[in-house]
Amino acid sequence: MDEVTVLKPEGKLPGHVAIIMDGNGRWAERRNLPRIAGHKAGEESITDIVRSASEWELGAISLFAFSTENWNRPDNEVEFLMSFNRNLLNNRVEEFHERNIRISHMGRRERIPASTLQAIDNAVELTRNNTGMALNIAFNYGGRAEIVDAVRGLCADISTGRLQPAEVDEERFRSYLYVPEVPDPDLLVRTAGEMRISNFLVWELAYTEIYVTEVLWPDFRRQNLADAIREFQSRERRFGSIQEE
């Protein structure tokens, strides 16, 4: 469907949508193409979804771009993903900046090539003072790694006396996460039909609604995002309570 004809979903929108962009490899294999062709095709989906979310005034989008486990993929694919994400940021950062989008990096900095890290840092710095939608790019990210890094930061502050153990609660712990200022996701979208969270936002997904679609990521567009949001709107969120939200 032409993106112009896809209207903003009516009703209350999720403030924060997290997306596991899965299915690039399968998309390529079904077309007898190399896996990297699927990643290339996924760029259009990323751009369309970021534009749509910004135009619909969602509060935040988090994209799972490269996991800590993805280093185990073939060297040529890892090298491609490093350059792909670098080029995507370099090519789109001015547009995203014009849309008042604020870009943040979620993940560890080590192992990321200098040129890719520079592109991430440039995008973060350029958009730092923007006041529109937050775009969180999970790159070299693992949910368990984030918790470990948070614990390390917390322990360091306790050891220096800046924090007392009795002061540690959920909100204090949250302040040590990668992007603590962004609220937890209301909705997690996973493409390509897999029924798992794959070590993504392990702490933050405690009460997130999960939506899984068989659509492969390179085919995912704003109509699919609208469908996911409408499904989210049809659900009754109780957060552990027997009463309605």
N, C-alpha and C positions, 0 to 999 in steps of 0.2 A: 504494500500500500504506500502511496506517495506520502512522505512525511508531512506535507502541508495539510493533508486531510485528517491527520490524527490529532484530535483535540485533547486538551488537558483533561484528565479524569476529573469528574465532578466529585465534590465531597471532600472530607478530610484526607489529606495526603500524608504518607509517611514522612517524618522529618529526616530520616537517614536511611538510605537504601545501600546495602552492601551486595556486591556481585562477585560470584566465582565464575570467571569467564572460561568455561570448559568446552571442549569439543573441536578446537582448532585442528588437531591432528587427524581426528576422524573425518572432518570436513574435507581435508586434503586427500586422505586415503580413498574416500569414496569417489574422488575425481582422478585417481591415479596420479596425484601430484605429490611432491615432497612435503614433509610436515611443515616446513617453514612457509610454504605457500598458504597454509591455513592461518598462521600467525599474521602474515601480510594482509590477508582478507579480513582479519579481525579488527584492523585499524579503523575501517569504516564504521564498524559497530561501536567501537569506543567513542569515536567522534560524535556519532548520532545520539548515543545515549547521554553523553555529557551535555551536548547541546539541549536535548529534550529536558533533562533534569533541571538545567539552569533556567530554561524558558518557563518551566512549570513551577519554578521557585521552590524546589526541594531544598532542605537545609544542608544535606550532605550526601555525597556518593563516595563509597569506598570500593576500589577496584583491586582484585587480587591479581597482580601483574606477574609476579615471580616469587615463588616460595623458597624457603631454605632447603627444601627437598629437591627443587628443580636443578640444583647443581649436579645431581646424579644423572641428568640426561646426557645424550651424546654431546661431545665437545662442540661440534659444528652447530648444533641447535642452541646450546648455551651462548655461544659467541653471537649467533644471530639475534637472540633475544636481548642481549646487552645492547647491540647496535640498534635494534628495532625500537626499543624503549627510549634510547637516547634520541634517535631521529624523530620519533613521534612527539616527544616533548619539545624539541627544538622547532619542529614544524607547526605545533599547535599552541605553544605557550602564549604567543601574542594574541591569538584569537580568544583563548581562555581568559587572558588578562583583560581584554576589552569587554568580556562578559562579566567582569567583576568577580570571577571565580578565584578562590584562595586555594592554592595547591600545598599539600603537606606530604611528606614522605613518612611511611610507616615501615620500619624494618631496621635491620642492622646495616651499617655502612661498610664493614669489612668485606673484602672479596669483590666488591663492585668495582669494575674498571674505572680509572680516573676520569675518562671522558664521559662515561655514563653518569658518574657521581656528580660531575660538574654540571651536566644538563639538569639533573635533579635539583641541585643547589641553586642554580640560576632561576629555575621555575619557582622554587619556594621563595627566593628573595624578591623576585619581580612582583609576585602576587601577595606578598606578606600582609599588606595593609588593605587588601580588598575586603569588601563587606558582604559579598554575595555568597553563593553556594560554596561549601567546602568540598574540594576534590582530594580525597586521600588515596595516594598511590602506594599500595602494599608491595614493596619491592625488596627482595631478599628478606621476606617476612615469614615468620612462623608464629602461630598462636602461643605455643609453649615457650618459644624463645622470648616472646614479649613478656610473658610472666616471669621467666628467669631474670631477664634484664631489669624488670621492675623490682624484683626481690633484691637484686644486687644494689640498685640505687637506694632502696629503703634501708638495707643493712649498712651501707656506707654512711648514711645520715645518722643511724643509731650509734654506730661506732664512734662518730665524731661528736656525739652529744647534741646534734641539731634536732633529734627526734627521740622521744621516749617510746618504748614498746607499748605502753598503755595508750598512746595516742593513735595507734594503728587501728583503723577500721576500714570498711569497704571504700569509703570516699577518699580517705588518705591514700590507700593502696592505689586507687584509680589514678591519682595524680602522678604516679610513676610510669604509667603506660605511655605508649608512643605519642598518641594524640589525645590527651586527657580532656581537652576542651570541647571535643565533639561528642555529643550524646550517643549512647548505645544505638545500634541499628534497630529500627522498627521492623524492617523487612530484609531478609536475605534471599537473593535470587541466585539460583544455580542453573546454568544451562547444561544441555547434553544429557539430562536424565539421571545423573548420579545422585544417590540418596545419602550423602555424607557432607560434612563441613570441611574436611581435609585440612585440619589444623589452622583454620582461618578464624580470627577474632574469638578465640576460645573463652576468654573472660567476658567479652562484650555481648556475646550472643545468648546470654542466660535466658532472656525472655523475648527473643526475636522470633517473629513469624517467618517460617521457611516456605519458599515457593520454588518448586522444581519444574522445569520445562524440558521437553525432549528437543527443543530447538537448539541447534549447535551455535556456538557463539558467533561465527562469521555471518550467520543469518539473522541474528537477534537485532531488532530495530525498535524504534520508539513505540510501534504498535504492540510489540511484545512486552515492553516495559509498562505500557498502559494496561495491558491485560493482567500483568502481575500486580499492579497497584489496585485494580478493581477487585481482584481475588482477595487481596489484603483487606480491602474495605468491607468485604462481606463477612469477615471473621469477627468473633467476639473475644476480645483480649481481656483476660482476667488476672494475670500476674500472680497466680497462686490463690486468688480469692474466689469464693463461690458467687460473688456479686459481679455484675457487669461493670465494665470500665466506666 
